[in-house]
Amino acid sequence: MLLDAQGQPLQKTAQLSLKGKWSDSTAYEYTFNNSAVQRRWAGYGSRAEARRQARVAYMTNPIVFGAVNLIAALVTGNGLSYKEIHDAKLRDTLDDFWVANDLSNTSRQIYTQYLIDGLAVLLSDISNTGRGQPARVLAVNPLQIAEYEQNLFKDTVAVSVQLTSAQLQRFEQGQFVWNANTPLYGDKEGWSTVMSIAQTANTMTGLLEYRLAQHDIASRINAVYKTMLDREDMENPVQNQLDRVRAQFTSVPPRSSVMVIGKDLETGHSEEFEFTRSNVNFSDIQNDWRSLMMILSLVTGLPEHYLGEGGTATRTTAESMTVPARASIEAHQGAFRVILNGLVRNEAVRRNPNAKYKTRVSRIINDGRDRITSNRMLPIELVEIPWTFPTIEQADITGLVAKVQAAATLGLASKPTLQQMLGIDPSIEAELMADPQSQSQSQRTERPKEQDNGR
């Protein structure tokens, strides 16, 4: 008898099988109309089902939940920021837009959804804002996308979104940002970061529920008593005989009780009484979930010890694993940079159409010994916003200080870069140092120390 997660018998129509196996060598079945509803994913049945599986894995599987949140934390840190922007007009536009949408805090939520769904669609809501006011950003649920249009080069030029049950709104190019994860073969709808392991994770979560239910059932049955029944006893049917025997065990027997079991000397048949042991192989769970963690580590690019499982890793292997982890996180940061650049460029074009912005351009001469810096006026499409992303370092403080000192001595890095290497935000420190109140407070803090030393 097979039981479900609640300990109830499975129906004959229930099927226990893994879904999501590729039905053929092609991943997609295309139609002539680029509709999110009509484009099907052959492995999952539909793109919506694929995203649903990824969301279920994120919400119910603690390992997937932790891995996705860890990637988002490594990408955004404790809040994104940006360095100094030399063009005053662009700086004012970005400052207003950044504060109005609280992107320092909401950026992690945006990228977490991007990792789960494999697609980020951000709309610029300009219904209640004028050209001189910052637009608000709305992160769209991919399941709300009714239709989108692409040009010959597979660029998304328009999208229709089902904002409410009665409101279908169309957004043209410049009013939205569309960025898909791993857009292979011209596909622009995106794949979830955990798509290849989503169904395996969901299946293992279900397997854990089965084992817990099995343990719960086994814990209710303390013993099995095999009694002898007389089917020829017409006055006491079989059910009455079972009820009479069962009544003997409705209460816990007192201590030093003796169980009496009868035996038929002629036939050799006897009653049997044996205690059950709740052994449902819980040790297998550790191996199963460790296997899931190893696969998830390969899928996400995160080392195992980043996921809370050191295994047989030593300090040497942990340091060597930092290199691929850094490369993986930098790739994620590059994807998020594209999303943020798209938002800022749309906002800059909306507020200042056809404007050009001052940008510093450096040119290396004399085999890299000298650098010439000049200012150029460039359109917003060619301006690179200086975002500040956190870095992954696997060095102790002594090694880090030695690295900073060497870079400063050889003149290989600027002062803001050296500050960032030490985990110091240059812009914040510049504001604090320029504040007379903070300077006087710092002096008052240091003065007692001098007096103590004088004593």
C-alpha positions in Angstrom: 0.0 0.0 0.0 1.4 3.4 -1.0 0.6 6.5 1.1 0.7 10.1 0.3 2.3 12.9 2.3 -0.7 13.0 4.7 -0.5 9.3 5.4 -3.6 8.5 3.3 -3.7 5.7 0.7 -3.0 6.8 -2.9 -5.7 6.5 -5.4 -5.3 4.1 -8.3 -5.2 7.1 -10.7 -2.3 8.8 -9.0 1.0 8.6 -10.8 4.4 8.7 -9.1 6.8 9.8 -11.9 9.2 12.6 -12.6 8.2 15.3 -14.9 10.3 17.5 -17.1 12.3 15.0 -19.1 13.1 16.2 -22.6 10.7 14.7 -25.1 13.0 15.2 -28.0 16.3 16.9 -28.9 14.7 20.3 -29.4 13.9 22.5 -26.4 11.1 24.5 -27.9 8.1 24.2 -30.2 7.8 27.5 -32.0 4.8 29.1 -33.6 4.7 32.0 -36.0 3.2 34.3 -33.4 5.6 35.3 -30.6 3.0 34.9 -27.9 4.0 33.9 -24.4 0.9 31.8 -24.3 1.5 29.9 -27.6 5.2 29.4 -27.2 5.6 26.0 -25.4 8.5 24.5 -23.5 8.6 20.9 -24.6 10.1 19.7 -21.3 7.6 21.3 -18.9 4.6 21.6 -21.1 4.6 25.4 -21.0 6.8 28.2 -19.9 4.3 29.2 -17.2 4.6 25.7 -15.7 8.4 25.9 -15.8 8.4 29.1 -13.9 5.8 27.7 -11.4 8.1 24.8 -10.7 11.0 27.2 -10.1 8.9 29.3 -7.7 7.7 26.2 -5.8 11.3 25.0 -5.4 12.3 28.5 -4.1 9.4 28.7 -1.7 9.5 25.1 -0.3 13.1 23.8 -0.6 15.4 25.4 1.9 18.5 24.7 -0.1 17.2 26.3 -3.2 15.8 29.2 -1.2 19.2 29.8 0.5 21.2 29.5 -2.8 19.0 32.0 -4.6 19.1 34.5 -1.7 22.8 34.1 -1.4 23.4 34.9 -5.1 21.2 38.0 -4.8 23.1 39.0 -1.6 26.5 38.6 -3.3 25.3 40.6 -6.3 23.7 43.5 -4.4 25.5 43.4 -1.0 23.9 45.6 1.7 22.6 48.1 -1.0 23.8 49.2 -4.4 25.3 52.5 -5.1 27.1 54.4 -7.8 30.3 56.4 -8.1 30.7 60.1 -9.0 29.0 61.1 -12.3 30.8 64.0 -14.0 27.7 65.3 -15.9 25.5 67.4 -13.6 22.4 66.9 -15.6 22.8 63.1 -15.7 23.7 63.1 -12.0 20.5 64.9 -11.0 18.4 62.6 -13.2 19.9 59.5 -11.6 19.7 60.9 -8.0 16.0 61.7 -8.4 15.2 58.4 -10.1 17.2 56.4 -7.5 15.6 58.0 -4.5 12.0 57.9 -6.0 12.2 54.1 -6.5 14.4 53.3 -3.5 16.6 51.2 -5.7 19.3 50.8 -3.1 16.9 48.5 -1.2 14.5 47.2 -3.9 17.4 46.1 -6.2 17.8 42.8 -4.3 14.1 42.0 -4.7 14.3 42.8 -8.5 17.3 40.5 -9.0 15.9 37.7 -6.8 12.8 37.6 -9.0 15.0 37.6 -12.1 16.9 34.6 -10.8 13.7 32.6 -10.1 11.8 33.5 -13.3 14.7 34.0 -15.6 13.2 37.2 -17.0 13.1 40.8 -15.7 10.5 43.1 -17.2 10.5 46.6 -15.6 7.9 49.1 -16.6 8.3 52.9 -16.3 5.1 54.3 -15.0 4.8 57.9 -16.3 1.0 58.3 -15.9 1.3 60.6 -12.9 4.7 62.2 -13.5 5.8 65.0 -15.8 8.9 65.1 -17.8 10.8 66.9 -15.0 9.7 64.3 -12.4 11.2 60.8 -11.9 9.2 57.9 -13.2 8.3 55.0 -10.9 9.4 51.5 -11.8 7.1 48.5 -11.7 8.6 44.9 -11.8 6.1 42.8 -13.8 5.2 39.3 -13.0 6.2 37.3 -16.2 2.9 35.4 -16.0 1.1 38.7 -16.6 2.8 39.2 -20.0 0.1 38.6 -22.7 2.2 39.3 -25.8 5.4 40.8 -27.0 6.9 41.9 -30.3 10.5 41.6 -31.6 12.3 43.1 -34.5 14.5 41.2 -37.0 17.4 41.2 -34.5 15.3 39.7 -31.8 15.1 42.9 -29.8 11.9 43.3 -27.8 10.2 46.5 -29.1 6.8 46.2 -27.4 5.1 44.3 -24.7 1.4 44.0 -23.6 0.9 43.4 -19.9 -2.3 42.3 -18.2 -2.1 44.7 -15.3 -5.5 43.8 -14.0 -8.2 41.4 -15.1 -9.8 44.2 -17.1 -6.8 46.2 -18.1 -4.4 45.1 -20.9 -1.8 47.8 -21.5 0.8 48.1 -24.3 4.2 49.5 -23.6 6.5 50.7 -26.4 10.3 50.7 -26.6 11.7 53.1 -24.1 8.9 52.5 -21.6 10.3 49.2 -20.3 13.4 47.1 -19.8 13.4 43.5 -20.9 16.3 41.3 -20.0 16.3 37.5 -20.2 18.6 35.0 -18.5 20.6 32.8 -20.9 18.7 33.9 -24.1 20.0 31.0 -26.3 18.9 30.5 -29.9 17.2 33.8 -30.2 14.9 33.0 -27.3 14.1 36.1 -25.3 11.8 34.7 -22.6 14.5 33.5 -20.3 15.3 30.5 -18.3 15.3 30.3 -14.5 18.7 30.0 -12.8 17.4 26.9 -10.9 15.3 25.5 -13.8 17.5 22.5 -14.4 17.2 21.4 -10.8 13.7 22.8 -9.9 11.7 19.6 -10.4 14.4 17.5 -8.7 14.3 19.8 -5.7 10.5 19.6 -5.6 10.6 15.8 -5.8 13.1 15.6 -3.0 10.9 17.9 -0.9 8.0 15.5 -1.5 10.2 12.5 -0.7 11.0 14.1 2.7 7.3 14.6 3.4 6.7 10.9 2.5 9.4 9.8 5.0 8.0 12.1 7.7 4.6 10.6 7.1 6.0 7.1 7.2 7.8 7.9 10.5 4.5 9.3 11.9 2.6 6.2 11.0 5.3 3.9 12.3 5.4 5.8 15.6 1.7 5.2 16.1 2.0 1.4 15.8 3.9 0.1 18.9 3.5 -3.6 18.1 1.8 -6.2 15.9 -0.3 -8.9 17.5 -1.2 -11.9 15.4 -4.1 -13.7 17.0 -5.8 -17.0 16.2 -9.4 -16.8 14.8 -12.1 -19.4 14.7 -14.1 -19.0 11.5 -16.5 -21.8 12.5 -17.6 -20.1 15.6 -21.1 -18.9 14.5 -21.9 -17.1 17.7 -18.7 -15.0 17.6 -18.0 -13.8 14.1 -14.4 -12.9 13.1 -15.0 -9.2 13.7 -16.2 -9.8 17.2 -13.1 -12.0 17.9 -10.8 -9.2 16.6 -12.6 -6.6 18.7 -12.3 -8.7 21.8 -8.5 -9.2 21.3 -8.1 -5.5 20.4 -9.8 -4.5 23.6 -7.0 -6.1 25.6 -4.5 -3.5 24.4 -6.6 -0.3 24.7 -4.7 0.7 27.8 -1.1 0.6 28.8 -0.5 -2.6 30.9 1.0 -2.1 34.4 4.6 -2.9 35.1 5.8 -6.5 35.4 2.9 -7.6 33.3 3.3 -10.9 31.4 2.0 -11.4 27.9 0.4 -14.8 27.5 0.4 -16.3 24.0 -1.4 -19.5 23.2 -0.4 -22.3 20.9 -2.3 -25.1 19.2 -0.4 -28.3 20.1 -2.1 -30.3 17.3 -1.5 -27.9 14.4 1.5 -26.0 15.8 -0.2 -22.6 15.1 0.4 -20.0 17.6 -0.3 -16.4 18.3 2.5 -13.9 17.8 3.4 -10.7 19.4 6.3 -8.5 18.1 7.3 -4.9 18.8 7.9 -2.6 15.8 11.0 -0.5 15.3 10.6 2.9 13.7 13.4 2.5 11.2 12.6 4.4 8.0 16.2 4.9 6.8 16.5 8.6 7.8 20.2 8.3 7.2 19.4 8.3 3.4 18.0 11.8 3.7 21.5 13.2 4.4 22.9 11.6 1.3 20.0 12.6 -0.9 20.1 16.2 0.2 23.9 16.4 -0.1 23.5 15.2 -3.6 21.0 17.9 -4.3 23.4 20.4 -2.8 26.2 19.3 -5.0 24.1 19.6 -8.1 22.8 23.0 -7.0 26.4 24.1 -6.4 27.2 23.1 -10.0 24.1 24.8 -11.4 24.5 28.1 -9.5 28.3 28.3 -9.5 28.5 28.5 -5.7 30.9 26.3 -3.8 29.4 23.8 -1.4 30.8 25.5 1.7 28.9 28.7 0.6 25.7 26.7 1.0 26.5 25.7 4.6 28.0 22.3 3.8 31.8 22.1 4.0 32.0 18.4 3.4 35.7 17.4 2.9 36.7 20.9 1.9 39.9 22.3 3.5 41.1 25.9 3.6 43.2 25.3 0.5 40.3 24.0 -1.5 38.0 26.7 -0.2 40.4 29.4 -1.4 40.7 27.8 -4.8 36.9 27.6 -5.1 36.7 31.3 -4.7 38.0 31.9 -8.3 35.0 30.2 -10.0 32.6 31.6 -7.5 33.9 35.1 -8.2 33.6 34.6 -11.9 30.0 33.4 -11.5 29.0 36.3 -9.3 30.6 38.8 -11.6 28.6 37.3 -14.5 25.4 37.9 -12.4 26.5 41.4 -11.7 27.1 42.0 -15.4 23.5 40.9 -16.1 22.1 43.2 -13.4 24.3 46.1 -14.7 22.5 45.7 -18.1 19.1 45.9 -16.3 20.1 49.0 -14.3 21.6 50.7 -17.3 18.4 50.1 -19.2 16.4 51.8 -16.5 18.6 54.8 -16.2 18.9 55.3 -20.0 15.1 55.1 -20.5 14.7 57.7 -17.7 17.4 60.0 -19.2 15.8 59.9 -22.7 12.4 60.6 -21.2 13.5 63.6 -19.2 16.1 65.0 -21.7 15.4 63.8 -25.2 18.4 63.9 -27.7 20.7 65.2 -24.9 24.4 64.4 -24.7 26.3 64.0 -21.5 29.9 64.8 -20.5 32.0 61.6 -20.0 35.6 61.3 -19.1 37.5 59.1 -21.6 41.1 57.8 -20.9 43.6 56.9 -23.5 46.8 54.9 -22.8 50.0 55.9 -24.5 53.7 55.1 -24.3 53.1 51.4 -23.8 50.9 52.0 -20.8 53.2 54.3 -19.0 51.0 57.4 -19.5 47.4 58.2 -19.6 45.6 61.0 -21.3 42.1 61.9 -20.0 39.7 64.1 -21.9 36.0 65.0 -21.8 33.6 63.9 -24.5 29.9 64.6 -25.1 28.2 61.3 -25.7 24.6 60.1 -26.1 23.1 58.2 -23.2 23.4 54.9 -25.1 27.2 55.2 -25.0 27.4 56.3 -21.3 28.4 53.7 -18.8 27.0 54.3 -15.4 29.7 53.7 -12.7 27.8 51.2 -10.5 29.4 49.9 -7.3 29.0 46.2 -6.8 30.4 44.2 -3.9 33.4 42.0 -4.5 34.2 38.5 -3.2 37.6 38.3 -1.4 39.1 35.2 0.3 41.9 37.0 2.0 42.6 37.8 5.6 43.1 41.4 6.8 46.9 41.1 6.7 47.0 40.0 3.1 44.4 42.6 2.2 46.4 45.5 3.8 49.6 44.3 2.1 47.7 44.2 -1.3 46.4 47.8 -0.8 49.9 49.0 0.3 51.5 47.5 -2.7 49.0 49.1 -5.1 49.4 52.5 -3.4 53.2 52.3 -3.4 53.4 51.4 -7.1 50.7 53.9 -8.0 48.5 51.2 -9.6 45.2 52.4 -8.1 43.4 55.7 -7.1 42.5 56.5 -3.6 38.8 55.7 -4.1 39.7 52.3 -5.5 42.0 51.6 -2.5 39.2 52.6 -0.2 36.8 50.2 -1.9 39.4 47.4 -1.6 39.2 47.9 2.2 35.4 48.0 2.2 35.1 51.7 2.6 32.6 53.7 0.5 34.5 56.8 -0.8 31.3 58.9 -1.4 30.0 58.3 2.1 33.4 59.0 3.8 33.8 62.2 1.7 30.5 63.5 3.0 31.4 62.6 6.6 34.8 64.2 6.4 33.3 67.3 4.9 30.8 67.6 7.7 32.1 70.0 10.4 29.9 68.4 13.1 31.3 64.9 12.4 34.8 66.3 12.4 34.4 68.0 15.8 32.8 64.8 17.2 35.8 62.8 16.0 38.1 65.3 17.7 36.2 65.1 21.0 36.4 61.3 20.8 40.1 61.4 20.3 41.0 64.0 23.0 40.3 61.8 26.1 42.7 59.2 24.6 45.5 61.8 24.5 44.8 62.8 28.1 44.9 59.2 29.2 48.2 58.7 27.5 49.6 61.8 29.3 48.8 60.3 32.7 
